[in-house]
Amino acid sequence: MSPKNSPLFIKVAAVIIAVTTGFVAADIHPNAGKTSASFLKIGLGARAVAMGESYAGIADDVYAVQWNPAGLNSIANNELSGMHTEWLQGMRYEYASAAVRLSANSVGAFSIGYLSYGSDFERRTQTLEFTEDGPSASSGTFGGYGLVAVASYSLKLDQNWTIGGNLKGISENLDTTTGYTAAADLGALYTLSQNVKLGMVVQNVGPNLSGFALPINIKVGLGFALPECHLTGAIDINQPNDNYTKISAGLEYNHENLLFARLGYRYRINGDALGDLAGLTAGLGLKLAQYQLDYAFVPFGDLGLTHRISFTAKLGQ
């Protein structure tokens, strides 16, 4: 999309910008709404999302691709995943990923995500400002989408350090206008003790998408396990380039390695006009042999509710 089309694009993507950058917050960041490809911020994997999107220090499954690619080395064999998200205002996000253990110390993965903005936006021949004759007549409808394809690699350096990276191909479309770019993520995972890990990630570093910067994010996360309490927890700190600092935390309760209950909270420095409940996340999980089904529920105040269902298959176990 060219810069001259940016006002139209921002109107179409307003919901995404609102919930991922704090665009409607009382204290608006100077760069809010000025980045492209905001769909890259939508959380992937119902488990991670239900835990408040606090996953940089856990990242122990195929969804590590988004949260910390270094964590891909935590998988024992190969994994397949799929996710469906009912986003806001009829938007839907579909995602699939496959991770393959290449050696004792390395894992590779490939993922693809697709966000549909819908196809019922009215096309107008001029601006929507009212004149004596009212707004311009509709000349049909149009839609849009965001698409990302990701190739990932993780390497275990020693007993403490693991590193990983993603290469992304990104595309955004609105009606007849499409923009393309590429980006990279870099992540590291450091084992502090048997049950405590520290994650560090830089996300979405790359050329602008049709004149607009990508949503770069720097995060640090601590993941920990309390086996005697059947709990896993995490705390993440995120610093995006288009918003104030975000702090998140989450807990997971494991019952007999069969049923899982999860709760999390995301806090944005300087508040959020969507209300305190907009930071809440919750979800459930069910594990049967090598298959796992997870659900996450995330409210966004007056904007509505979002739902995610994800499925993971651990192969060769």
N, C-alpha and C positions, 0 to 999 in steps of 0.2 A: 504494500500500500504506500502510495506516495504521500509526502507531507501535506499536500493540498487536500487530501481526502481524510485527514486526521480527525476533524470534528465529527464526521459521520461515523468513523470507526469508534471513537470514544463513546458516542451515544449508544451504539450497539453493544459495546463491551462494558457499559457502565456498571452492570451488576458484578462482573468479575473484578473490576477495579475497586468497587466499593468494599467487597469482602476480603480482598487480598492485599490492598494497600492502605486501607483506612481512608478512602477518598471521601466518605461521608462523615468522618470523625470530626469532633468539635475542634481539635487542634490538627489542622491539615499540614502535612509535611510539604516543604517547598517543591519537592519533586513528585508529589502524588499525582498519578494519572499521566505521567510523562514517559513511562516506559512501555515498550511493546511486549507482545507475547505473554500477557499476564496469566494466561492459562497454565503456564509452566509452574505457577505457584500452587495450583490445586493439589492437595495432598493425595498420595497414591497408597493403596493398601489399607483396608479397613482397620487392621490391628494398629498400625502406626497412627492413623487419624484419631481413633478412639482414645489413644493415650496422649491426646493433646498435641499431636504431631511432634512429639519429643522422641526422636529415634536416631539421632546422629551417633549416640554412644551405644545403641543396641544393634540396629541394622544387621540382624542375623538371618535374613531370608532374602528372597529374590527381589523384594521391594527396596532393598538397600540401594538399588540403582538410583532412586531419587534422593534418599536421605543421607547416604554416605556410601559411595561405591566401594570403599575399602572393606565394608562389612560383607561383601559378597563371599569372601573367603571363609565365612562362618558356616556356609552350607556344607553338608557332609557329602552329598553326591550331586545330582542334577535336580533342578526345580522348574516347574511350569506354573504360571499364574495368569489369572484373568480378573478384571474388575469392571463393575458397572457403577456409575455414579449418577444419581438423580440430582442434578444441580438446580440452581435457582431459575425461575422464569422459564421453565421448560427446557433448559439446556441439559445436555447429557454428555458424559465423558466415558469413553470406552478405552480400556488399556489391556495390553497383554505383554508378557515377558517370559523369557526362557534363559536359565543360567546353567552353564555346563562346567563341571570341574575338569580343567585341562591337565592338571598335575597335582601333586601333593601340596604345592604352594601357590597355585594360580587358578583363577576362575574367570571365565568369559561370559558375557550375557548380551542379549539383544532385546530391545523393547520398542513398542510403538504405542503412541497415545493419540486419541482423536477426540476433540471437543466439538460438538455441533451447537452452533448458536441458534439453530432453528431456521426455518425457511419462510416465515410469514411476516417479514418486515416489509412495510409498504414503500414502494419506490415513488419518489416525487421528482418532478422536473425542476423545482426550485425550492427555496428554503421553506420551512414550515411556519414562518412568521405570518400572522393573520393580516390580510389587507381588507379593503372594502368588500371584496368578493370572497373572502375566506381563504383557507389554505389552498395550495395547488392540488389539482386532481391526482388521484393515484394512477400510476401507470404499471400496475402489477406488483408482484412481491419478489423478494430475493432472500438469500440466506448467507451464511458464512461459517467458517470452521477454523480451528487451530489444529495443526498436525505436528508431531515430533517423533523422530526415529532416533534411537540411542544405541550405540555400541559401547560396551563396558568391559573393563579389565581390572582385576584385583590381584595383587602379589603380596604374599607373606614374606617379609624380609627376615624376621627372626621370631623369637618367642614373644616379643612384646610389640613390635611394629608391623602393621599392615598398611599398604597404600592402595589406592584405586583411582580410576578416572573414567569419565564418560566423554564421548564425542557425540554431539547432537546435530541433526539436521532439522531445521525448524521452518515451518511455513504457516502463514496466516492468510485467510481469504475473506473478502467481503464483496459479494456480488461478482463483478467481473475483474476485481483488483486483487492481486496476490503478491505477497512479499516473501522472500526467502533469506535465510541466513544460517550460520553454523555457530556452535558454542561448545564450551568444554566445562566440565566439573572436575575438581581435584579433591580427594579426600584422604584422610589418614585415621587410623584407629590404633590407640595405644592401650595395652593391657596393664592396668595399675596393679591389679591383684586378680585372683581367680574369679571373683564376682564383680569386679569394677572395671569399666572401660571408659576411655576418654576419646571422643570423636571430634574431628576438626574438618571442616568442609568449606570450599569456595565454589559457588554455583553460577552457571550461566555467563561465563566470561567469553565474549565474542564480539564480532562486528555488529553495528546497529542493524535493525530490521527496518528497511525503507526510511531511514532517517531518524529512527527512535532507538534509544539505548535499550538493551535487554535488562530484565529484572535481576541484576547481580545480587547475590546474598552471601554473607559470611556467617557461618554458624559454628558454635562450640557446644558439645553435648556430653553429659555424663550419664552412662547407663550402669545400673547395678541390679544385683539379684540378692534376695533374702530367702534362700532355700528353706530355712526352718519355718518361715511364715508363708511359703508358697507365693511370694510376691516378686515381681519384676518392676523396676521403676526407672524413671529417666527425667532429666532436666536439660532443656536446651535454651540457648541464647542465640537469637538471630539478629543480624544487622543488615537489612536490605538497603539498596541505594535509593529507594523511593518511599521510605517510611521510617518511622521511629523504631527504636529497639523493641523486639518482641521476646518475651520470656514465656516458656511453656513447661509444663510438668505433667507427668502421667504415671498411673499405676495399673498393673495387671495382676489379677488373682487367678492362680492356676489350681483347679480342682481335679486331682487325679490325672493330670495331663489329658483331660477329656473336655472339660468345660472351662471357659475363660470369661472373666468379667473385667471390664476395663473402664477407666475414668480418667479424664484429663482436663486441663484448663490452659488457655492461652491468654496472656496479658500483654497489652500493647502500652508502652510508655506514653503518657499524655492522654490515656483513655480512649474509649470507643463509643461513638454516639449510638451504636446499635444496642448498647446496654451491656450490663455485666454478664447476663446469661449467654450473650453471643460468643463468649470465650469458652463455653462449656463443650466438652465432647464426651461421648460414652459409647459403649459397644459390647458385643458378646462374640464369643468364638466357640466353635465345636471342632474337635479333632478326632478323626477316626482312622486309625492306622497311619498311612502316609498322606492322608487327605485332610485339608483344613478349610473350613468355611467361616468367614468373619463378616461381621456387620458393624457399621459405625453410624451414629446419629449425631448430627451437628446442627444446632439452631443458629440462625443469623437474625435474631430479633424480628423486626417488622418485615424484613425481606423474605422470611420463610424458613423452611427446614430443608436440610439436605440429607441424603441417605447414600451409603456406599455398601456394596456387597462385593467381597473378593474371595477368590478361590485359589488355593495353592496345592499342588501335588508334588510331593517329594519322591523322586524316582530312584529305584535301586536300593531302597531301604527295607 
